[in-house]
């Protein structure tokens, strides 16, 4: 990229000012923006960054960035994104008007304004280190005395303009002479604090927060990328869920990296522009602070990266100057640490559409942080509304366990659970109180424990981490679709198009008729269906696979025997297949599986034969014999234009899975054989008549008193042999194939 060039700074354009603005430095920052540092004289009330691409052109300079000032001398940093053409001239103009002129860029993150003389970073680090020792020295004092001592001590130090306690957690904010605010942080809450009083009085904050982003129908989907990070920025004595979550993500097809500790450069590298994250889980301390006394509340996420008095890496200096990085020290420590702000999140973190971010940090649900994650394109973001304790990782583990269907976090259901959508998990957690921090309470706690608060992007909210099949239902045919179909219900997201999704049945792709993000997937049942399990596969930049749902299949050898006069008999041997989803389904975690009636009908894979034999002598001159037979087949009964067909097997039913019966089992079949009549005439001649005779089965009359039954646990069909005078129907016990087991998730 060609460097942007500063031609000049405005001269004496600030009416009423005693001096001209002056450039104090220019550079290209780590985000490729042209940075202009300027010193603004007292009396100025606004400053503007202007650019032009041609100094000889009479066209006016374009006003790009502007800010108001309070009239004091100030240090100002403008950051100009790369311009078309890669080259331009820039200048800073100042003026006495309180309201700055209209500009092309309104992003406040591109401007840093500070007052007062600069204070060296080494001075701040040294003062915070000394403050850490003071916090250890005064740790035995009552909370109010402890904070009063720290405030008085801080105010007495050189280069410190003011010090005060912020109202949420009682952290001490120290404002240096250059306007930079650093923080003396309360000791992180642990289970040992359950018997101790709170550091300050509890104050409730709203737990319902608005969503952000453009107004649109919120259609959830898989994350746009399968890159994931699980990070731990706490002290070693805190439980660490990050390795567990990273392992589960990797086991389900995500590319997850576990960070056992975090530095600022590592966090910068998590999600650079052009390589967004699909999933982020982060254990960290969330620390409230105020930019100005009692004016603006913010929360920084402590990185665990310890500061040094003299740092050579320029990224730290740049981030500190821009307000993306705060500096603070935790009670009990002697070295300060860096914490990132909402400004850092907006500028340095990038998330894929429909991504999911879980931040396990005190006060992480601060609206400024929540909005920053959504501005960084996070699909859904969740964190705690208040002080969380060392057991706060437990609800976070539940979130990922249910999103991924790993069945490792209590309460563990039996049979095991499939993966669920974020909406289902949020409802389940709220209904059962799982969205509250289970850590012990303070002895004098005046409010409930910290609660999880969700933020959602209005256009691309988080939804699922895996496609999930809930159940398969036979769908009625209609004029537009005159064939048998299955509706696959579950959570799949919108249709990515035929090239990026498939439904597998027994490992074979089947035709998808319709795919709707709310109504499910409709597949056409093949004439000779595959055998095995149904699975939904979806690809974006990566492949994801749903749970497998078995389509249980019975192959029953029915034998129908008819005896007539004399020794005449006909036998129909049928090889009848029927199938359906009997595995049961859950709509929510911990829900008792439901077993709906399973409707089925035969397809073109039932076969049979008719055979006849024997003779009958109605009188001395006449002999009737049966012989031969025919083959029987089946077709999809939903197909149009089939008309009236013979030699056909028809089979349908509604299986009452929970009760283990098939009250409405229907099986009909028709076939033919040869009937020959031989008559000896009085004159000694013979008359032979050959005709086609028929045999038909309607199973209803045989099952009126004893319906077909099966074991609901194993699907094993019970044997039977009902009979009437002259007719008998029999079948053996049949164990189906692909029956669900305790390992089949629901």
N, C-alpha and C positions, 0 to 999 in steps of 0.2 A: 504494500500500500504506500502510495506517495504521501509524505508527511504534509499535514496542513501547516500553513505558514502564517505567523503573525506579522503583519506589516507594520502596524502602529497601534498605539493606544491613544484614545481621545485626549486632546489637549484643551484644558480650560473649558470643558463643556458642562461642567457642573456649576451652575449659577449659584453664587453664594458660598461656594467652597473656597477654602483658603489655599488649597494645593491641588495639584493634578493627580488623578489615579496613576499608578505605576505598575508595570509588569514586574513580578518578582520571580517568575519562572514559567517555563512551558515544557511539556513533555507529552509523549504518547503513553497513556496508562495501560494497565494490564488487560483492559477490555477493548483496546484499540481506539479509545476516544482521545481526542486532542484536549489536553488539560492546560488551562490558562490560570495561573495564580496572579492575583492582583491585590495591591494595597489601595484601599479606598479611603480618601481623606474625610475628616470630620465635616459635618454639614451636608453630606450626601444623604439622600433619602431613597434613591434607587440606583441600580446599575444594570446595564444591558450589554450582552455579548452580540456583536454584529459581524456578519461575514459578507464577502463578495468574491466572485471568481475573476473579476477583471477590473483592475484599478483605473483603466482608461475609460470604462463605460460610465455614461451619465446615470445609469440605473441606480436607484437608492440601495443602500446596504440593507441586507435582510436581517431583521431582528430575530435572533434565535432563542436566547435565554434572558431572563430578567428576574430580579429579586428586589424586595424592599429592604431598607436598612433603617436603623433607629436614630441616625444622625451622628453616631459615634464613629471614630475611625475604625476600620474593619479590615480583616483579611478575607478575601473572597476567592473561591475556586470555581471556575466554570469547566464543565466537561462536555465537549461537543462530539456527538457521534459522527462517524465517518460520513462525508458528504459525497453526493454523486460526482464522479470525475476524480475523486481522491485528492483534490488540491483546491485550496481557497485561501483568502486573506481574512484575518479576524482582528477585531479591535474591541476594547471595552469603553463604553460611554457611561457617564454618571450624570445625575440630575437632582434637583431639589424637590421634584414632585413626589408626593407620598405614594401615589398609585403608579406603578410602572406601566410602560406601554404594552400593547398586545404583542405577543411573540409566537413563533411557530412551535416551540417545544415547551410544554408545561410540566415536565417531569421534575419534581423537586429533588429527586435523587441525583440530578445532574449539577446541583449547586450546593456548595458548603460555605456557610457564612460564620465567621467567628470574630469576637471582639477581644481586645486586650493583647498584651505582649505574649509571644510564644513561650511555652514552657517545655523544656527538653523532656523527651520520653524517659530518659534515665532518671530525671528528678521524680517523675511520677511513679516509676517502678520502685525507686528507693523509698519514697514516702509510704507507698502501700505496703512494702515489706516491713517497715517500722510499725505501721498500723496493725499488721498481722501479729507482731509481737505484743502490742498493746492489748489486742483482743484476747490473746492467751493469758496475759497478766491479769485482766479484769474479768475473766470468764466466770469467777465465783460470785460476782456482784449481781444484785437484782436487775432485771431487764431494763427498767427505766434508768437506773443509775449507770449501768453499762453503756447504754446509748448516749446518755448525757456526757459521760466522760470522753467518749470517742469524739463526739461533736465538738466539745470544747478544745480537746487536744488538736483536732484537725484544723479548726479555725485559727489556732495559734501558729500554724506552720507557714513558712514563707511560700509564696506562689499560690496559696489557697485563698480563694475569694469568699467561699461560703461552704457550709456543711449542714446537713439536716437528715432526718429519718423519714423515709418514704412510708406511706400509710398501709400498704398491703402486708408486708412481711417484716417491716422494721429495719430494712437495710439502710446503711448510712451512705448517703450520696455526698461526694466531695467535688465541688466545682473549683477547678483551677483558674488561674488568672486569664488563661486563653479561652475559657468557656467550656473546656473539656470536662465531662463529669465521669468520675470513676467511683467504684462501689466497694464498700466494706460489707460482705455478704454474711447473712446469718448462717449458722451451721446447718447443713442439710438434715432434714428430718429422718430419723431412724426409728425402729421399733422400740428402742430404749427410751424414746421420748414419750411413750405412752403414759408413763407415770409422772412426767414433768409438766409444768404449766406451759402454755403457749407463750412465744416471745412477745406477741402483742395481741390485742383483742381481735377475735375473728370478725371478718367482714364478708358478707355475702356478695357475690357478683352474679349477674344474670347467667343462667346456664343455657338459655336459648339465644342463639346468635343468627344474624342474617346470612344468607348465601350471597355470593358475589359472582360477577360475570354478566355477560349479555343475557337478556331474557330470551329463552328458547325452551322448547319441549325437552326436558331432561331425559335423554335416552342413554342408559348406562351401557358399558361395554367392558371388555378386557382392557388392561393398560396397553397403551400404544407401543410400549417397549417392554422387554422382559428383563432389563437391567434392574438390579435391586441392590440396596445397601442396608446392612444391619450394623449399627454402630453403638459403642459403649464409651461414654465420656465421664463416667463417675469414678469414685474411689473404689478400690478393690474389695472393700467390705460390703458393698451393695450387691444384691443378686443381679446376675447378668443374663438376660434373656436373648441377647443378640445372637450368640452362636446357635442356639436352638432354632430361632426364627430363620436365620440364614440357611441352616441345614434343611429345614422343611421346605423353604422356597426352592432350593436347589433340587430337592427330591421331587418337586412337582414341575420341573421344566424351566424354572427361572434361573438366570445367571446372577447369583447373589454373592456379594463380597462381605465378609465379616471384618469389622474394624474393632479390635480389642481396646484400642485407645484412639484418640483423634487429635490431629494437629490442624492448624488453620489451612496449610497448603493441601492436606488430604481432603478437607471438606470442600475446598475450592475445586478439587479434582473430581468430586462425586458426580456432578451433573453439569459439565461445561456446556456452553451453547452448542447445539448440534448433536449432543449425546445425552438426551434427557433420561431421567430415571422413571421406571414404572412403579417401583415400590421403595419406600424408605421407612425403616424403623430405627428410632434413635433414643437411647437412654441418655439423658443429660440433666443438668441442673438448670432450672429456669429461675431467673433472678429479676424481680421487679426493680426498676430504677426510675428516676425522674430527670428529664433533661434540664428542667428548671424547677426550683422549689415549689412544690404543690401545683405545677402547671401541667406538664405532660407526662403521663405514665407510660412506660415501656417495659418490655421484658427481654432480657438478653439470654441466649442459650450458651451456657459455659462450655467451652470446647475441651477443657482438660489440658490445653496447651499452655505451659508455664512461660511467663515472660522473663526476659533477661534485660539487664540494664542497657546493654549495647547490642543491638540486633542488626546484622548486615543484610538480611533478606528484605528487599524493597517492598514486597507485597504487604508486610506488616505495617510499614509506614504509610503506604497508600491507603490501606483499609482503615487505619486509625484516623487519618486526615479526613476521609470521606464520611466518617460516622458509621461505617459498616462493622467496625470492631470496637468493642468496649474493653475496658481493663478493670479488673476487680480482684479482691482477695477474699477467700472463704475463711470464716472463723475456724481457727485451729491450724491454718496454714501459715507459712512464712514467706511464700513466693506468690505473687499475683498471677492470675490466669486471664486468658483472652476469652471474650464472649462475643458471639455474633448477634447482630440486631436484625430487625425486620428489613432494613435497607440492604443488608447483605443478602438476605433470602431473595429479595426482589431482583437483585442484580447478578447474583452468582449461582443461583440454583435454578435448574430448569427441569420441569416434569412433563412426562408424556401425557397426552389426553387420557382421561379415565384412570390416572394413577392414584395410588392410595398411600397416604403418609400418616404414620402413627408416631407421635412425639411423646415419649414418656418423660415429662418434665413438669415441675411445679409451675403453675400459672402459664403453661404452654398454650392454653386456649385464649390467651389475651387477644382481643379483637385485632390489634395491630399485627400481631404475629399471624393469626389466622388469615387475615386478608392478604398478608405478604405471601403466604404459601399459595393461596388461590391466584394471586397476581402472577406467581411463578408457574401457573398452569396446573397446579396439583388438582386432581379430580375431586378427591375428598381428603380432608385433614381432620385429625382428632388429637386432642390433648386434654390436660387436666385444668379445671377452672380455679384451683386453689393449691395449697401446699399438699403435695403428695408424699407418701412415705416409701420405705424400702420394699414394700410388698406391691407397689403399684404396677410392677411388670406382669402380675398375674392376669388382670383383665386384658392386657395387651396380647398375652399368649393366647387367651381365649379367642380374641378377634382373628388372629392368623390361623389358629387351629380350625375354626369353623369356615373361614374363607378357603382353606386348602383341603379340608376334609381329612386331616391327619389322625383324628381320634386319639389324641394323646393328652388333652387337657381336661380335667374333671369339670363338670360331671360328664362321664363317658357313658354314652348310651349303648345298649345292646338290643338289636343288632347295631353295628356301627353306622355313623352318619356320613352322608355325602357332603360335598362342599355346598355352601349356601351363599346367597347374595348378601351384599352389605346391608340392604334394607331389612332383610330377615334377621340378620345378626344384631343389628341395632335394636330392633323391636324386642328380640329375645333377651338381650342384656338388660334393657330397661325394665322389662316385665319381672325379671328375677333379681334386680339390684346388682347385677354383675358390672354395671357401669360406674360403681363407686369404688374408690380405693379401699382395699381390705386391710390396710395397715392399721395398727392400734391408734386410738385417738389420744390426743393430749388430755391431761387430767381435767382441764378446765375448758375443753373445747365447746364453743357455743353454737356450732353449726355442724351439719353432716360432713363427713369426709369428702375429699375432692371428688368431683364428678367429671366424667368424660363429656366433652362438648365437641360436636361435629360441625364442620364447615364444608360446604359442597359447591363446586363450580356449577353454575346454572346451565351451562351448555354441555360440558363434558364431565359429569360427576363420576366418581368411582362406583363400580358395580360388582364385579366378580374378578377373582383371580384365576378361576378355571371354569369352563363350561360345566354344567351340572344337569344330569338327567334325573328328573323326579319320578316319572312313570310313563308308560306307553299305553295308549287307549285306542281301541279300534274306532275309527271315525266313519260315520255313515256316508255312503256314496250319494251323489246327486247328479243332476243332468250335466253339469259342467265337468264333473269328475266321476264318470260311471265305472268305477273300479274300487276295489278294497284299498283302504288306507289306514295308516297309523298316525295318530297325533302324539308327538313326543313333547311332553310338558317338562319344564325346568327353567334354568337360567342360562341363556346363550348369548345375549346381546343382539344387536342388529345383524342383518344378513350382510356379510362382506362380499357376496357374489359367488357364483359357482366355482370359480377358480381358487377361492380361498376358504372353502369349507367342504365338508363331506360328512355323510352319515354311513357308518360301517355296521353291517350285520354279519356276524360271524367272520369279520375281517374283510368282507366284500362290500364295495360301495353300492348303495341303493339310490334310486332316483328321488331327489327332493322336489316335491311339488310346490311347497310354500315354506317360507322361513319368516317368522314375525317375532320381533323382540319381546312382545307381550304375550301373544297367543300361542307360541310354540312352533314346532317344526312338523310339517306333514310330509310323510313319505308314502310312495306307492308300494303296496305289497307285491313283490314279484310272484308270478304264477307258480313257480316252484321256489318257495322262500329259502333263503340260506338258513343255516342252523347255527345257533350260538347267541352271542351277546350283541346288544346295540351299544354303539359308542359314537359320540359326536366329536368331530375333529374340526378345529378352527385355526386358521393361520392368519397372522398379520405380518410382522417381521419375524415371527416365531410361531411354532406349532404348539397348540394346547389340546389336551385330551380330556374328555369328560370321564366320569365313572362309567363302568360297564353295567348294563342292565340285562340280565338273562331273559331271553324269550323261551319259556319252558315249552317243551314239545312232547306230546304223547303220540305213540304209534300203537294203535290197539287192533289186534287181530280178531275182529268180530266174526262169529260163525253163525249163520242163520240156516236152519235145517227145516225143511217142509216134507211131510210124508202124506201121501194121498192113498187112493184105493189100491188094494193089493200091495205090491212091493214097489210101487212108484215113489220116488223121492227126488228132491232137488236140494242142492246145497249152494249157499252164497257165502264165499270166503272173501271177507273185506279187510283190506289193510288201510285203516282209517287214521288220518293224522289231524290233530288239532293243536293249537298253540295259543299262548297268551302270556302277558306279564303278570305274574302272581307274587312278585317279590315284596309288595307293600310299599308305601311311600310316606315320607314326612314333608310337610310344608314348612316346618320350623325346626330348629334344633330342640332336642329333648322331647319332641312330640312323639306320642305313641304311634307307631306305623299304622296307616289306614290300609284296609283291604277292600277296594271297590269291586263291584261285580265285573268280571272279565268277560267281555263279549268277544266271541270268535265265530268264524265260519271257515269252511274248508277252502283251500286253494286248489290248484291243479296237480296235487301230489297224493291224492287218494286213489287206490287201485283195488280191483276185485275181480273175481271170476265166479261164474255160475256153472255148475255141473249137474247133470241129471242122469238117472239110471233106473232100472227096474221095469217090471211088466205087470199088467193087470188083465185078467180074463173076465170081462163082464158077462160073457156067455161062452158056450162051447165053440162058437164060430168066430169069436172076436178076441183079438189080442191088442192091447194098447201098450206101447213101450215108450219110455223117455230116454233121450240120449243127447249127447253133445252139450253145448253150453255157450257162453259168451264172455267177453272181457268187459270190465267196467272201468270207467275213468271219472275224473271230477274236473271242474273248472271253477274259476272265480265267479261266484253267484251274483256279484255286483255288476258284472259286465253286461252291457246292453246288447240286445239282438240275439240272445241265446235261444229264445223260443222254448218249445217243449221238446225235450231230449230224452231218449232212452239210454239204457246202458250207462246210467249216470249215478254217481254217489253224491248226496247232499248232506251236509253236516253243519250244525250251528248250535250255539248254547250261550248261556250266561253262567259262568262259574261263580258260585258263592264261596270265595276263597276262605274267608274266616270260618265258615261253617263246614267247609269241606264237602260240598255237594254240588250237583248240577241238576237242579230241579227242572230246568227247561231244556234238557239235552234232547236234540232232535237229530235223527239219522234216518235218511230214506235212501233206498236204492232200488233200481229196476233192472232186470236182465231177462234174457230169453234162452230157450233150449228147444230141442226138436221133439215133437210128439208124433209118433207114427201109429196109425190104426190099421190093422190087417184083419180083413173079414173074409172067411171062406164061404163062398156063395153056394147055394143048393146044387148048382150044376157042376160043382167041383172047381170052378174058377176062383180067383183071388182078387179082391179089391184092396188096394193099398192107398191110404191117404196120409200125406206128410204135411204137417202144419207147424207153425212157430207158436210156441206157448210161452207164457211169461211167469216170472216170479217177482214179487215186490215186497219190500220190507219197510214198515213204518215202526220205528222203535218205540214210539209213544205208548202203544198198547202194552208193551212189555215192561215199561218203567213206571206205569201209573202207580203201582203200590210200593215200589222200592226204587227210588231214583238212583242214578249213578252217583257214586261217592268216592272220595279220595282223602288221603291224609293231608290236612292243611299244612303240616310241618314239612313233609317230604314230597308232597304231590303224588304219592304212590296211589294209583287207581286200584280200587278193590275189584276182585273177580265177581262174576255174576253168571247165572244161568236160568233166567226166567223162562217159563214155557206155558203154552196153551195146548189144548188137544190138537195134535197134528202139526205143531210148530214149536220150535225151541230156538232161543237166542243165547249164545254163550260167549264169554270172553275171559281171558286169564287176568290175574293181577299184573299191572304194568307199572314199572318204575320209569318216570319220564326222564328225558335228558335235559340238561341245563336247568335243573331246579335250583332256586336260590338257596344259599346256605347262610350260616351266621356271619360269614365273612362278606356277604353281599351287602354293600352299604345301602342305606335307605335315606 
